[in-house]
């Protein structure tokens, strides 16, 4: 643990040190005078209905919800709000800011927090909205009262992280709207008593915590955005005495962070799945602000559109996305009973309605529950009109400043898609959710992944797996001397960030090429040229390894394949890759390396794929190795032969 503190200190600026000292003093004060604080009845001025929610045309939600694939039944069982449902271990009910969430190798705070985001309460609220069956309202009250009783203010791990506090606020906001709480209080004395004596007091405590515990300096990533977002939504509906000030503070923060944390719409955390998570933190306040006559600036709207434009171009014909960086199944709102779902699809529908633009839609677009809540039936009428309009086909899009390159050949529903990564490691000094993946690539054919990013699997538990999945060897790039391209200091902490360099970009009618490198002054430099010949459907990859110290170095070059891909070896350097859909790809390798094929190796770790958090499965990897002392060029050809 001392090593972690040392590494963490190295990421802090001089200005951050006094801020952290102030946090220590605040913690001491709260541990003596605030922890366990209870509030009496809270009455607020009459609230207004923000969302125009009509009849919700959706099946009744089941009595279960999923925590990273593990089913929890909230009707038949008592929920232990401090228990990790995977390991069975629990966090103690002690002062939250003194808890060491990494103390046990098997106890994951993330697994606990996933339940405590309370996203399943929206399912219950929808069921009540649809059926008016009192059992759903009773269960809603019961679960909230259980949570409140089990989580006194600042006691337990559920008051440890401000992002968790604000995700609860956002989900309570939507529950309030779905239940039409103001009207329901006039009809039900039990519900009114619950609201005034239990629900509003804990909501107020959440708002106070959100404001008093901002994520600043090297922690000012998606966590800070969540804090502004949760506080903005909460104070838009609940009129506490501080609400006007808190809402102004949150709005100002959102206006600043959407510009700071993005460049041309590309999020700087370098974690693709996080984009949907972070975008919702901006999108929801924008929509609620419009409905409350508290519109955000033109600059904010422009930045939001750029984000949604990037989502449009970085998804393939099946709305798959390039899985660079961390993915942890994190959602602001989760309307799926199975937990894992594609929120990018929903965001693109939202974009089409906000900007009255059919280009965000495809044949796979659907008007889902989230958009129904946000835009009501009026949004659906516009959605139907937009779906009827003719849409432009997507094309190649390069972001040279940001280091992301999307290659595309699309003819109707036939698509060849690739993503090349020459981006920075991540955002701020800790780069918490980045992977060591510079110069790596992905290729999809007709929306089916062929060459893949290995995924994430875990954060703070099963540390050997965490080290593998973030490593250079788990990506389609070249590893030198078995070392990552940056120093992985801890689970979500990187040091010695690499310095990317885009050397050139070419976009012609049939030839598209990008050349990039990193750490140009190092003893061993890797330069990759990635070319797509659209005429013959072939990718030409040329890797130049520049040796400057005349010493021997080990080269490791993997090609990670999706588990659904069948692989046939023709010769030592020629493979045929095929998918059940009929798509096929030929892989021609350079004979300078010694090539092998592995699947699901545990010693060393190689040949694994994580589709979603806490899930992994074996997959095939073709890898080459060699020892070099002099500079060399490695040539690889990947040709789509059937699609």
C-alpha angles and dihedrals in degrees: 000000000000089000090054091052090049093051092044091052089054090061094055126096122223089256091055095058096071089044090056090047089053089052090054091053090047090051092052092050093048093048090059105032112018111032113110092015114169127201129210127224114324120204120188132189117271110290126220126232107253104178122056098221116179129171110330109225100206135109118263111274117244122248090252138078130190128242104194090321097320113116120228121189110210095187100051102036141049111243118230099212094199099047129105102225092205101052098023090229122130139212116236121249095247137125103310098222092056094055117112100213091191097050094107121051091215101040113090120194089197091061089052094045093051090068093041093057082081093214091147089067088076088059090055092045090051090050090052092045090053101041106020085218107160092218089073093050091046091051091047091054093043095052094046092048090048091053093047093049093048094046112050113185112294093355119119137009093292089074092049101087125046094208089063091050091054097045087057089051092052093049092047088051091058092043090053090053095044093050091044083227098189091056093040091055088061090054103040124048090190092054092045092053091048091051097048100039103032117010103043093044093054091044088054090050089051091052091049092048091048092054096041098049109049121171104239140177112353090008096052097111129106089327092067092048091052090053093054092043096050093045092047094052093043094051091046090067107022115062104208117164090260096042098101092051093043092049092051090048092049094046092050090050093051091049091055100041098050087062097040097047098046138055117195087340095307114125113232097219089082093220111122101201090048088065092076090046094050094041091058089055088061099033098054096053090045092055094042090047090055091051092048096047089249100116123185121236127278088248090056092048091049092050091048091052091051090053092051090045089056090049088053095053098039094056120083129225090282091046092252114148133212103265100218117155128001125343120183105166089255115165133172091212122017119196094166122102091205094054101225115081142143107264092174088074090057093045092055090054089051089051092052091054097043094049098029088234126143093196090085091061134080138174088276094056117119134183097239131191094265092057090043089058093045101043105017122202091322089064091050092055090053091045091056092050091049092049089057094056123094112258131212118242116247119248139191113301126192126197100188096169091053096038100238122125124186115193116194141174110183127176109171104303095342111100141172109194133180137173125203121194120211093146132127118274094254148299126313125347097307097048085201100184102031125111129214091255111124114151091016121136141200129204127198127183118204089342093308115120113233105163109033149182107248094233133226113275099176146006116198103004128066090026096189089060091046090054091050099048094050093043128107089242090063091060137067095258136091122276119206119211092344090289128131117244088245133021114270100210098174143343095292101010129092131184133187094034115207120245112232123210127191104208100184145345127204126187115179131153096272104006126065119175138173126186121194144160142171139218092021095189097051123118089248117034126190118207117183127195113195115190131179117200103198094188095063097022093239134142116209114198118190117186117192114196111198114201114197104167101054090233128128116265133184118235119203118185119179133183109202115204131198115256091244093060118102114213127206121187113217099171136346090280103027127077135171116215120197140180129207089246089068097257114137136186132191119217117201115187134197113260093216089083129064107243130210138172122223136172126193099346115180096187102071103007109248135133102041133133130195112201091180141357117304091007127103137164138179119269137172124270126184108202137178130202137188142156114236135185099173133050116272145173123235117200124200128179122199115183128184103222100173129024 
